[in-house]
């Protein structure tokens, strides 16, 4: 079965994410032009593309090396978004990155082209950059934004 009828237009997702470029980094925030972290970027794109957030996001740690038995971020995404294999992700997909070996996935970005993505990074804010082999190796999960 094709997911196409159920997913948001990737061009809309990308254009929306591009509207966040230049937003300063601010931990646990999600206000375009004011401040956001990587999850806040994804939440803001969700609100603009899909609608209201379906549940509140609890506080979370900034520790990219955090380990544990549960992939909390991926579990939350699965509750609202279709999951796809990371190697099937195309522009408009939400990517979850594992920043350290054996750590849980704690970083989020939105693919804008086969080799580019937008994310919010401490000290840089929301930027678009090349999906280098180092970044590509860190992709742990991929999801698609649903239609409104």
C-alpha positions in Angstrom: 0.0 0.0 0.0 1.3 3.4 -0.9 1.7 6.0 1.8 1.3 8.8 -0.7 -2.3 9.7 0.0 -1.5 10.0 3.7 1.6 12.1 3.8 2.2 15.8 3.6 3.5 17.3 0.4 7.3 17.1 0.8 7.7 20.5 -1.0 5.4 22.1 1.7 7.5 20.4 4.5 10.7 21.7 2.9 9.4 25.2 2.3 8.1 25.4 5.9 11.4 24.2 7.3 13.3 26.8 5.2 11.1 29.4 6.8 12.8 28.5 10.1 16.4 29.1 8.7 18.2 31.7 10.9 16.1 31.0 14.0 18.5 31.1 17.0 19.2 28.0 19.0 17.3 27.8 22.3 17.0 24.6 24.3 13.4 23.2 24.4 11.9 26.2 22.6 9.9 26.1 19.4 9.2 29.7 18.1 10.1 30.5 14.5 12.5 33.5 14.4 12.8 33.6 18.2 14.4 30.3 19.2 14.3 26.5 18.9 16.3 23.4 19.4 16.2 20.5 16.9 13.0 19.0 18.3 11.5 22.5 18.5 12.2 22.9 14.8 10.3 19.6 14.0 7.5 20.6 16.3 7.2 24.0 14.6 7.1 22.4 11.1 4.5 20.0 12.4 2.3 22.8 13.6 2.5 24.7 10.3 2.1 21.6 8.1 -0.1 19.3 10.1 -1.8 21.3 12.8 -1.9 21.3 16.6 0.6 19.1 18.4 -1.2 15.9 19.5 0.4 15.7 23.0 2.7 17.9 25.2 6.4 17.2 25.0 7.9 16.5 28.4 11.2 18.1 29.4 14.2 16.3 28.0 18.0 16.3 28.6 20.5 17.7 26.2 22.8 14.8 26.6 23.5 13.4 23.1 25.4 10.5 24.7 22.4 9.4 26.7 21.9 5.6 26.7 18.9 3.7 27.8 16.5 0.8 27.0 14.0 3.0 25.1 14.2 5.1 22.0 11.9 7.8 23.5 12.1 10.2 20.5 11.4 7.5 18.0 8.6 6.1 20.1 7.0 9.5 20.2 7.4 10.0 16.4 5.8 6.6 15.7 2.7 7.7 17.6 2.0 10.3 14.9 4.1 9.7 11.8 4.5 6.9 9.4 8.0 5.3 9.8 10.1 4.4 6.8 13.5 2.8 6.4 16.3 5.5 6.7 17.6 4.5 3.2 14.2 5.2 1.7 14.0 8.7 3.1 13.6 11.4 0.5 13.2 15.2 0.7 10.7 16.2 3.3 11.4 13.3 5.7 12.2 13.7 9.3 15.5 12.1 10.3 16.5 11.0 13.8 20.2 10.8 14.5 22.2 8.8 17.0 25.0 11.1 17.9 27.2 8.6 19.7 27.7 4.9 19.4 25.2 2.9 21.6 23.4 6.2 22.5 19.7 6.7 21.9 18.7 8.9 19.0 18.5 12.5 20.3 19.0 14.8 17.3 16.4 15.7 14.6 16.6 17.1 11.1 14.5 17.5 8.0 15.9 16.2 4.6 15.7 19.0 2.0 17.5 17.2 -0.9 19.1 13.8 -1.2 22.3 15.3 0.2 21.1 18.3 2.4 19.1 18.7 5.6 17.9 21.4 8.0 18.4 21.2 11.7 18.9 23.4 14.7 22.4 23.1 16.2 23.8 24.8 19.3 25.7 28.0 18.6 24.5 27.9 14.9 20.7 27.9 15.2 18.6 26.6 12.3 20.9 25.9 9.4 20.8 23.9 6.2 23.9 21.8 5.6 25.3 19.0 3.6 24.4 15.5 4.7 28.0 14.3 4.8 28.9 10.6 5.3 29.5 11.4 9.0 25.9 12.7 9.3 24.5 9.9 7.1 26.0 7.2 9.3 24.3 8.7 12.3 20.7 8.3 10.9 18.8 5.9 13.1 15.2 6.5 12.1 13.1 8.2 9.4 9.5 9.4 9.4 7.1 11.2 7.1 4.9 14.1 8.1 1.2 13.1 7.7 -1.4 15.2 5.8 -3.4 17.7 7.7 
